């Protein structure tokens, strides 16, 4: 175990203790630390960056216990890195393609196909021919045994299906399908004059196929393009998409919020009331101005919010879905009571963050994100995510974290953390998967120091612990060389199955917490006893006789931590927290197997060939 990592987490916990503000009731989180992915990212001079744009979908994601992120390094090479969660070090792959323009549109998007374990990358686009590559089959599905190396990624190619070049690509994104396959979405042609297309990857055949044009803007009604907030599935298998329209090259013509959903993976589209309103057209990218039957401006019921011109309305902000299938959309624009401003830069200063969600009856509800009752201006794009308890979080303005709850109908927005305010110059990318699966809010930023940093907050555990107890190894000697008996599913303090002639007992396994609380462990022992957490000594009793010793359980970006107790006698282990009265740790929170906490022993390729 890396001692510096553990120490960093503990220090950040106490440094964060005074930074909470107006946390809505029902929201609990602890900033447990951060890790540096890379120390040399390529930076642009302005606020927008090649690494870190809200529309990347996705630049940070978790799959099978590993977290992945993408970026351009100092030499402008396309990079992908991964780490073993929760405390592993980052390992970088440098690919041969170099970014070609100082243009913040030219970001990297990433997707992982669960069915075949391939990692897909698309990068360096602004109305340019496709750049795409994918890994060998199984790279993500068997990360412990597959070499993490550039040699396991294929060449840069300009096609997906049938070796037909994909032209004029902007804003590529990958979407994970419920069946384990992938969608690929991108714009064809120009700002204010473009269409959007969908393709589908089959993990069994390892091939792409064209679904077709699903949004048309190039149709003289007027010419426009759709700027997608995000496209993702809810837990019921519906595919949601929301967007604004732009009618020319300038941000001042961004207007309205439109929304549709599909129940057949992007072939047929319905409006908020469930009416079928459009069909995706299986055509290759075309310059045809003939109005089709896909999503377009002429369908009135697609518009769910009216936002006029010159409202400082930034395109492509954020979207998420919750456990009830409700879609949440985050956008910043001048509130309706404010005056229109034709100067784009001035209008952005008056823009405020608005959160909207489509209720289960199809109606849309609007709230403004607030800090101590004041509306929040966002100087760049922000992100919204929803946890397993339907709490909503907004990451804005250089790592400020805001939250609101389902119980408060999302009208109770408050600042949860401002400890990192002003540190970063990019827009955030948030790990949606890790939030839902592990109860960890994890997001990535790049700073003016060129460091790419992932910040982790521990939230309440979304999983129900299902353990049965620790493993107990019983020895006939103090040196623990003469093993007498091994027993699984032992709960310290409650088991009578341990042999009476044992001179030393070693309890080992995993402890799982329930809450984003500071826990205290209490150890009752009759003689010399030592307790370790994640390989670090946490408590030690050196005297004889019965005694209770206690210590704060280190907080890390996981509810599961390794625990080992070495004692000459039967011990009792209890815990308490802000929401837990002191009690013997229940069997359900103890496991006989240890959790792998890092990957320091794995054989990685640190300097792959490029």
C-alpha positions in Angstrom: 0.0 0.0 0.0 1.2 3.5 -0.9 1.6 5.3 2.4 1.5 8.7 0.7 -1.8 8.0 -0.9 -3.4 7.0 2.5 -1.9 10.0 4.2 -3.2 12.3 1.5 -6.7 11.1 1.9 -6.6 11.5 5.7 -5.2 15.0 5.5 -7.7 16.1 2.9 -10.5 14.8 5.1 -9.6 17.1 7.9 -8.8 20.0 5.6 -12.3 19.7 4.2 -14.0 19.7 7.6 -14.9 23.4 7.5 -15.8 23.7 3.9 -19.4 22.5 4.0 -22.1 25.2 3.4 -25.9 24.8 3.3 -25.8 21.1 2.5 -29.4 20.1 1.7 -30.9 17.6 4.2 -30.3 14.1 3.0 -27.0 14.9 1.2 -23.8 13.5 2.9 -20.4 13.7 1.3 -16.7 13.9 2.2 -13.9 15.1 0.0 -11.5 12.2 0.4 -8.7 13.2 -1.9 -7.3 13.7 -5.3 -4.9 12.0 -7.7 -2.7 13.5 -10.4 -3.3 11.6 -13.7 -0.7 13.6 -15.6 1.6 16.5 -14.9 2.0 17.9 -18.4 -1.2 18.5 -20.4 -1.3 20.7 -23.4 -3.0 24.0 -22.6 -4.7 26.7 -24.7 -4.4 30.3 -23.6 -8.1 30.8 -22.9 -10.6 29.2 -20.5 -11.6 26.5 -22.9 -9.2 23.6 -23.2 -8.5 20.6 -25.5 -8.6 18.5 -22.3 -11.8 19.1 -20.4 -14.9 20.1 -22.2 -18.4 19.2 -20.9 -19.5 17.8 -24.3 -16.8 15.1 -24.4 -19.0 12.2 -23.2 -17.1 10.6 -21.8 -13.6 11.6 -20.7 -13.8 9.8 -17.3 -15.5 6.5 -16.7 -15.3 3.4 -14.5 -15.5 -0.2 -15.7 -14.8 -3.5 -13.9 -12.9 -1.8 -11.1 -10.7 0.4 -13.2 -11.1 4.1 -14.0 -10.1 5.5 -17.4 -9.5 9.1 -18.6 -8.2 10.7 -21.8 -6.2 13.9 -22.5 -3.6 15.5 -24.7 -0.1 15.6 -23.2 2.6 18.3 -23.6 3.6 17.0 -27.0 -0.1 17.1 -28.1 -0.2 13.3 -28.3 -3.5 11.5 -27.7 -3.3 9.8 -24.3 -5.4 7.4 -22.3 -4.7 6.4 -18.7 -6.2 4.0 -16.2 -6.0 3.2 -12.5 -7.1 0.3 -10.3 -9.8 1.6 -7.9 -9.9 2.9 -5.3 -6.2 3.7 -4.6 -4.2 2.5 -7.6 -1.7 4.7 -9.4 -2.4 6.0 -12.9 -0.7 4.3 -15.9 -0.5 6.2 -19.2 -0.6 5.1 -22.8 0.7 7.6 -25.3 -0.7 7.1 -28.8 0.9 8.3 -32.0 -1.8 10.8 -33.2 -1.1 14.4 -32.3 -3.7 17.1 -32.0 -3.7 19.3 -35.1 -5.3 22.6 -34.0 -5.5 25.0 -31.1 -9.3 24.5 -31.1 -11.2 23.5 -28.0 -13.7 21.6 -30.2 -11.0 19.0 -30.9 -11.4 16.9 -27.7 -11.1 13.2 -27.1 -14.2 11.0 -26.5 -14.1 7.5 -25.1 -16.4 4.5 -24.9 -16.1 0.9 -23.6 -18.1 -1.9 -25.1 -19.1 -4.4 -22.4 -19.8 -7.2 -24.8 -16.3 -7.5 -26.1 -14.2 -5.4 -23.8 -13.0 -3.0 -26.5 -12.1 0.6 -25.8 -13.1 3.1 -28.4 -11.5 6.6 -29.0 -12.5 9.4 -31.3 -10.6 12.7 -31.3 -9.3 15.9 -33.0 -12.4 17.0 -34.9 -14.0 20.3 -35.9 -15.7 19.7 -39.2 -13.0 17.3 -40.2 -12.7 13.7 -41.4 -13.2 11.1 -38.6 -10.3 10.1 -36.4 -11.1 6.8 -34.7 -9.3 3.8 -33.2 -10.2 0.9 -30.9 -8.4 -1.5 -28.7 -8.0 -5.3 -29.0 -10.9 -7.4 -27.9 -10.9 -8.0 -24.1 -8.6 -5.2 -23.0 -11.2 -3.7 -20.6 -12.9 -7.0 -19.7 -9.7 -8.6 -18.4 -7.6 -5.7 -17.2 -5.5 -7.8 -14.7 -4.1 -10.1 -17.5 -4.1 -7.9 -20.6 -1.1 -5.7 -21.2 -1.8 -2.0 -20.9 0.1 -0.8 -23.9 -0.2 1.3 -27.1 0.4 -2.0 -29.0 -3.1 -3.1 -27.9 -4.7 -0.2 -29.8 -5.3 -0.3 -33.5 -4.4 2.3 -36.1 -6.0 5.7 -36.6 -8.8 5.2 -39.2 -11.4 7.5 -40.9 -14.3 5.0 -41.1 -16.6 3.0 -39.0 -18.9 0.8 -41.2 -17.9 -0.7 -44.6 -14.7 1.3 -44.8 -16.7 4.4 -45.9 -15.0 7.6 -44.8 -17.0 9.6 -42.3 -16.8 13.3 -43.3 -17.1 16.6 -41.5 -17.2 15.2 -37.9 -17.7 17.4 -34.8 -18.6 16.5 -31.2 -18.2 12.7 -31.4 -19.6 10.8 -28.4 -20.1 7.1 -27.4 -23.2 5.9 -25.5 -23.3 2.7 -23.6 -26.4 0.6 -24.5 -28.2 -1.6 -22.0 -27.4 -4.7 -24.1 -23.6 -4.1 -23.7 -23.1 -2.6 -27.1 -22.3 1.0 -28.1 -23.8 3.9 -30.0 -21.7 6.6 -31.7 -23.2 10.0 -32.3 -21.7 13.1 -34.0 -22.6 16.2 -36.0 -22.2 16.4 -39.7 -21.3 19.8 -41.2 -21.3 23.2 -39.6 -22.4 25.3 -36.7 -25.8 26.6 -37.4 -26.1 24.4 -40.5 -25.6 20.7 -39.6 -27.3 17.3 -39.1 -26.7 14.7 -36.4 -26.1 11.0 -37.0 -26.1 7.7 -35.1 -24.2 4.5 -35.5 -24.2 1.2 -33.6 -21.4 -1.1 -32.6 -22.0 -4.9 -32.2 -19.7 -6.5 -29.6 -20.3 -10.0 -31.0 -19.4 -9.2 -34.6 -17.0 -6.3 -33.7 -18.5 -4.2 -36.4 -20.3 -0.8 -36.8 -23.5 -0.2 -38.7 -25.3 3.1 -39.7 -28.5 3.8 -37.9 -28.9 7.1 -39.8 -29.7 10.8 -39.5 -31.7 11.4 -36.4 -31.6 15.2 -36.2 -31.9 17.5 -39.3 -30.9 21.1 -39.2 -30.0 21.7 -42.9 -33.5 22.2 -44.2 -34.1 25.9 -44.7 -36.6 26.2 -41.7 -34.3 28.0 -41.0 -30.9 26.3 -41.4 -29.8 25.3 -37.9 -27.9 22.7 -36.0 -28.7 20.9 -32.7 -26.2 21.2 -29.9 -26.6 18.1 -27.7 -26.4 18.3 -24.0 -25.9 14.6 -23.6 -27.4 11.4 -24.8 -27.9 8.5 -22.3 -30.2 5.7 -21.3 -32.2 5.5 -18.1 -32.6 2.3 -16.0 -35.7 1.3 -18.0 -33.8 1.3 -21.3 -35.1 4.6 -22.7 -32.6 6.7 -24.7 -32.9 10.4 -23.8 -31.5 13.4 -25.7 -31.9 17.1 -25.1 -30.5 20.0 -27.1 -30.6 23.7 -28.1 -30.9 25.0 -31.6 -28.4 27.4 -33.1 -29.4 29.3 -36.2 -26.1 30.8 -37.2 -22.4 30.7 -36.2 -22.8 32.8 -33.1 -23.8 31.8 -29.6 -26.4 34.6 -29.5 -28.7 32.5 -31.8 -28.8 29.6 -29.3 -32.4 29.2 -28.4 -34.9 26.9 -26.7 -34.5 23.5 -25.1 -35.8 20.6 -27.1 -36.1 17.0 -25.9 -37.0 13.6 -27.2 -36.7 9.9 -26.2 -36.4 6.6 -28.0 -37.5 3.1 -26.9 -35.8 1.4 -29.8 -32.2 2.6 -29.6 -32.6 5.7 -31.7 -34.8 4.5 -34.5 -38.1 6.0 -33.4 -38.5 9.2 -31.3 -41.2 10.4 -28.9 -41.9 13.8 -27.3 -42.4 14.5 -23.6 -46.0 13.3 -23.7 -45.1 10.0 -25.4 -46.3 10.8 -28.9 -44.2 9.4 -31.7 -43.0 12.4 -33.6 -40.0 11.4 -35.7 -38.1 8.5 -37.3 -34.4 8.2 -37.9 -33.6 8.1 -41.6 -31.1 5.5 -42.7 -29.1 7.7 -45.1 -25.4 8.5 -45.3 -24.3 12.0 -44.5 -26.0 14.2 -47.1 -26.2 17.9 -48.0 -29.8 17.5 -49.0 -32.1 20.4 -47.9 -35.2 18.4 -48.4 -37.0 18.2 -45.0 -37.1 14.7 -43.7 -39.0 12.8 -41.0 -36.3 12.8 -38.3 -36.1 15.3 -35.3 -36.2 18.9 -36.6 -37.3 22.4 -35.8 -40.7 22.0 -37.4 -42.0 19.7 -34.7 -43.5 22.0 -32.1 -43.9 19.4 -29.3 -40.1 18.9 -29.1 -39.7 22.3 -27.5 -40.0 22.0 -23.8 -38.6 25.5 -22.8 -38.6 28.7 -24.7 -35.3 30.6 -24.5 -35.0 33.5 -27.0 -31.9 34.8 -28.8 -29.3 36.9 -26.9 -29.7 35.3 -23.5 -26.1 34.2 -22.9 -27.3 30.7 -23.5 -24.3 28.3 -23.7 -24.8 25.3 -25.9 -24.1 21.7 -24.9 -24.1 21.8 -21.1 -25.3 18.7 -19.3 -28.0 16.0 -18.8 -28.5 13.0 -16.5 -31.3 10.6 -15.7 -32.4 9.3 -12.3 -33.8 6.1 -10.8 -37.4 7.0 -11.7 -36.5 7.5 -15.4 -36.7 11.3 -15.1 -34.3 13.3 -17.3 -32.5 16.3 -15.8 -31.1 19.1 -17.9 -28.6 21.7 -16.8 -28.2 24.9 -18.8 -27.0 28.5 -18.1 -28.7 31.5 -19.6 -30.1 34.9 -18.5 -33.2 34.4 -16.4 -36.5 35.2 -18.1 -36.9 38.4 -16.1 -33.5 39.7 -17.3 -33.0 41.8 -20.4 -31.5 40.4 -23.7 -27.9 41.3 -24.3 -26.5 41.1 -27.8 -22.8 41.1 -26.8 -22.0 37.5 -26.1 -19.3 38.0 -23.5 -21.5 40.4 -21.5 -24.5 38.2 -21.8 -22.5 35.3 -20.3 -21.8 37.3 -17.2 -25.5 37.6 -16.6 -26.3 33.9 -17.3 -27.4 31.8 -14.4 -27.5 28.0 -13.9 -30.9 26.4 -14.4 -31.8 22.8 -13.6 -34.9 21.3 -15.2 -36.3 17.9 -15.0 -39.1 16.0 -16.7 -41.5 14.7 -14.1 -43.0 11.2 -14.4 -46.2 12.8 -15.8 -44.3 14.4 -18.6 -44.3 18.0 -17.2 -41.1 20.0 -17.0 -40.1 21.7 -13.7 -37.5 24.5 -13.5 -35.2 25.4 -10.6 -32.2 27.7 -10.4 -29.0 26.5 -8.8 -28.3 28.6 -5.7 -25.6 29.4 -3.2 -26.9 30.8 0.1 -30.1 31.9 -1.7 -28.2 33.6 -4.5 -28.4 32.4 -8.1 -25.2 31.1 -9.6 -23.3 32.4 -12.6 -21.1 29.9 -14.4 -18.2 31.2 -16.4 -17.9 27.9 -18.3 -20.0 24.8 -19.0 -21.0 22.8 -15.9 -22.1 19.2 -15.3 -25.1 17.6 -13.6 -25.2 14.0 -12.2 -27.6 12.0 -10.1 -26.7 9.5 -7.5 -28.4 6.2 -6.6 -30.7 8.0 -4.0 -31.8 10.6 -6.7 -29.7 13.4 -5.1 -28.6 15.8 -7.9 -25.1 17.4 -8.0 -23.8 20.2 -10.2 -20.0 20.6 -10.7 -19.3 24.2 -11.8 -16.8 27.0 -11.8 -13.6 25.1 -11.1 -14.9 22.3 -8.9 -17.6 24.0 -6.8 -20.1 21.3 -5.9 -23.8 22.1 -5.5 -26.5 19.6 -4.5 -30.3 19.3 -4.3 -32.6 16.4 -3.4 -35.6 14.6 -4.8 -37.3 15.1 -1.4 -37.0 18.8 -1.9 -38.2 18.6 -5.5 -34.8 19.9 -6.5 -35.7 23.4 -5.3 -33.3 23.2 -2.3 -30.0 23.8 -4.1 -27.1 24.7 -1.9 -23.3 24.8 -2.1 -21.8 21.7 -0.6 -18.1 22.3 -1.3 -16.1 25.3 -2.6 -12.8 24.2 -1.4 -11.3 23.9 -4.9 -12.8 27.1 -6.3 -10.6 28.8 -8.9 -8.0 26.0 -9.1 -8.8 24.8 -12.7 -9.1 26.2 -16.1 -11.1 23.5 -17.9 -14.7 22.3 -17.8 -15.4 19.2 -15.6 -15.9 15.6 -16.8 -17.8 13.5 -14.2 -17.7 9.7 -13.8 -21.4 8.8 -14.0 -20.8 5.0 -13.6 -18.7 5.3 -10.5 -21.2 7.5 -8.8 -24.0 5.0 -9.2 -22.0 1.8 -8.6 -19.7 2.9 -5.8 -21.2 6.0 -4.2 -18.1 8.1 -5.2 -18.5 11.5 -6.9 -15.4 11.6 -9.1 -14.5 14.3 -11.6 -11.5 15.4 -13.6 -10.1 18.9 -14.2 -6.9 20.4 -15.8 -5.2 23.4 -14.2 -3.0 26.2 -15.3 -0.1 24.2 -13.9 -0.9 21.6 -16.7 -1.7 19.0 -14.1 -4.7 16.7 -14.8 -6.4 15.9 -11.5 -9.2 13.6 -10.5 -11.0 14.6 -7.3 -13.1 12.1 -5.3 -15.9 12.6 -2.8 -17.3 9.7 -0.8 -21.1 9.6 -0.7 -23.5 7.2 1.1 -23.1 3.6 0.0 -25.6 2.7 -2.8 -25.1 -1.0 -2.2 -26.5 -3.2 0.5 -23.6 -5.0 2.3 -23.8 -8.8 2.0 -20.9 -10.1 4.0 -20.9 -13.0 6.5 -17.8 -12.3 8.5 -14.0 -12.2 8.5 -11.5 -15.0 7.8 -9.8 -16.3 11.0 -6.4 -18.2 10.8 -5.5 -19.8 14.2 -1.9 -20.6 15.1 -0.3 -22.7 17.8 2.6 -20.2 18.1 3.2 -16.5 18.6 5.1 -16.2 15.3 2.1 -17.5 13.3 4.0 -20.3 11.6 2.1 -23.3 13.0 -1.4 -23.1 11.5 -4.0 -25.1 13.5 -7.3 -24.1 11.8 -8.9 -21.7 9.3 -12.4 -20.5 9.6 -14.5 -18.2 7.3 -17.4 -16.0 8.3 -16.2 -15.1 11.8 -17.6 -12.0 13.5 -15.0 -10.8 16.1 -16.7 -10.8 19.5 -19.5 -13.2 18.7 -17.9 -16.4 17.5 -17.3 -19.5 19.7 -15.8 -21.6 17.0 -12.1 -20.7 17.5 -9.9 -23.4 19.0 -9.0 -22.9 22.7 -5.3 -23.8 22.2 -4.6 -21.1 19.7 -1.7 -18.8 20.7 -2.3 -16.3 17.9 -5.4 -15.4 15.8 -5.2 -13.5 12.6 -8.5 -12.1 11.4 -8.5 -10.7 7.9 -10.8 -9.6 5.1 -12.8 -6.5 4.1 -14.9 -4.0 6.1 -17.7 -2.2 4.4 -19.2 1.1 5.7 -22.7 2.3 5.0 -22.4 6.1 5.2 -20.3 9.0 4.1 -19.4 9.5 7.8 -16.3 9.5 9.8 -16.3 6.2 11.5 -14.5 5.3 14.8 -13.4 1.7 15.4 -13.4 0.3 19.0 -11.2 -2.8 19.7 -11.7 -4.8 22.9 -8.7 -7.2 23.5 -7.4 -9.2 26.4 -3.7 -9.0 25.5 -1.3 -7.5 22.9 -3.2 -6.8 19.7 -2.6 -4.9 16.4 -5.2 -3.7 13.9 -4.3 -2.8 10.3 -6.4 -1.0 7.7 -5.2 -1.2 4.1 -1.8 -2.5 5.2 -1.2 0.4 7.6 -1.1 0.0 11.4 -4.1 1.8 12.8 -4.2 0.6 16.5 -1.9 -1.3 18.7 -2.3 -2.7 22.3 1.0 -3.9 23.8 -0.1 -4.6 27.4 -1.9 -7.5 29.0 -5.4 -7.4 30.5 -8.7 -6.3 29.0 -8.7 -2.8 27.4 -10.7 -0.8 24.9 -8.7 1.1 22.3 -10.2 3.2 19.5 -9.2 5.2 16.4 -10.8 7.0 13.5 -11.2 4.7 10.5 -9.3 6.3 7.5 -11.6 7.6 4.9 -10.9 6.7 1.3 -12.8 6.7 -2.0 -14.4 3.4 -1.2 -16.8 1.9 1.3 -14.7 -1.2 1.3 -11.3 -1.4 3.0 -9.0 -4.2 4.0 -8.8 -5.0 7.7 -6.4 -7.3 9.6 -6.4 -8.0 13.4 -3.6 -10.0 15.0 -4.2 -11.0 18.6 -3.4 -13.7 21.1 -7.1 -13.8 22.2 -10.6 -13.5 20.9 -11.3 -9.8 20.3 -14.4 -7.7 19.9 -14.7 -5.0 17.1 -17.3 -2.3 17.2 -17.9 1.0 15.3 -19.8 4.2 15.5 -20.4 7.2 13.2 -22.4 10.3 13.0 -25.4 8.2 12.0 -24.4 4.9 13.7 -24.7 4.3 17.4 -21.8 2.2 18.7 -22.4 -1.4 17.9 -20.6 -4.7 17.2 -19.8 -4.5 13.4 -22.5 -6.8 11.9 -21.6 -9.8 9.8 -23.1 -8.2 6.7 -20.4 -5.5 6.8 -17.5 -8.1 7.0 -16.1 -10.3 4.3 -13.6 -13.1 4.4 -11.8 -12.0 1.2 -9.6 -8.9 1.1 -10.3 -6.2 -1.4 -7.5 -5.4 -3.8 -6.7 -1.7 -2.9 -4.0 -0.9 -5.5 -2.2 -2.3 -8.5 1.4 -1.7 -7.4 2.4 -5.4 -8.0 1.0 -5.5 -11.6 3.3 -5.5 -14.6 2.4 -2.4 -16.6 3.9 -0.9 -19.7 5.0 2.5 -18.5 6.6 3.7 -21.8 4.7 2.1 -24.7 6.0 2.5 -28.2 4.5 5.3 -30.2 
